[in-house]
Amino acid sequence: MRPNSFRRQIVGAIAMTIGVVVSRGTAQSFDVTMPTTADRWMYPFNVTPGTRPAGSVFGYTPFPLEESFDNRDGQVIVAFDTGDLIPSGAGPGRYQIDRLVLEITLSGPASSEIDVTVDDWRTYLPSRTAEALPDLDPGRPIELFGAGFRFGYDLLTWTEDAPFSDGDIFGIENRNVFAAGIDANGGTFDVSSNYTAGFTAEPLAVARFPGYDAGEFAIEGAVATFEVDLTVPGVRTWVGEGLDAGRLVFAITSLVGASQGDAVLTQFYLRENPLVEVGVREASTLDLAVVIKKGCDVPGDLDGDCATTGGDLGIFLSLWNTDDSDADFNFDGVVDGADLGLILGWIGL
């Protein structure tokens, strides 16, 4: 199957809010789609940080093992400043994440067949080696990880035009931002050289291409879709901490092989691409469904600010003579004078 050559685009470079609902006194619900606010091809020899029109993903898996480069060599880093659409600072534990989908568009044909499964690190070993395992399906996956930081950078201070490294550009543990796995407590750890380290890195999601089947080659304009499994321990915690800070940063990577001078590399549109700027193609987008749970239990607090004030009284009066369960404080099925007496008594407490 093949998708249409063009697909829905976000008009301009502004975020779209799709159904923001505020539920009085209990929680705030947000259903939003937003474009990337920073993206970067993270590669040692990229001399155009933050302005390159496309970024490729590929790996370096030599044998015998050596550490001259990260295994996940060509990475695309994408950041989303979420605070304008989803209030930050509520506390990490108050963010209930119900959906997280990242999409990014191919700027040319993919260099490998679509593989929707995580490949064991041993499948990258030469078949002659004792530990090698066969790869039972064609292609190599394109994977989504969190982003980790070093050399003094963090979630909020890293920018797309920051230096690649504060040290030597070669070898491992030199990138200011890198592909990171998420542990059960929501912490991050480096997976950029998991092949050399001898372990299989579990991503947040593996790319699927709607309109294509596994084993096919996706072409320019196909959309890599990463639907994050939020049931994996630690993932919701990591996302909640990012939303609390007002920013989420991801790394898109692959261990698919590449050689100097390859005619075809798996590349994605970045936001500075002229086709993106005129609205013909999209850079990465993030689709989120989030509930900010009520963080306190104050009687009469209808606006969720953890205090009973005149603002709550205004909301209460707008619900007069209804059966609204939040304002029916005595649970008799109607908002009336009895409930008014209660909220008046709570104001200022």
Summary of the structure (lengths in Angstrom):
residues: 349
radius of gyration: 23.9
end to end distance: 63.3
largest distance: 82.8
contacts: 1100
relative contact order: 0.24
helix: 13%
strand: 27%
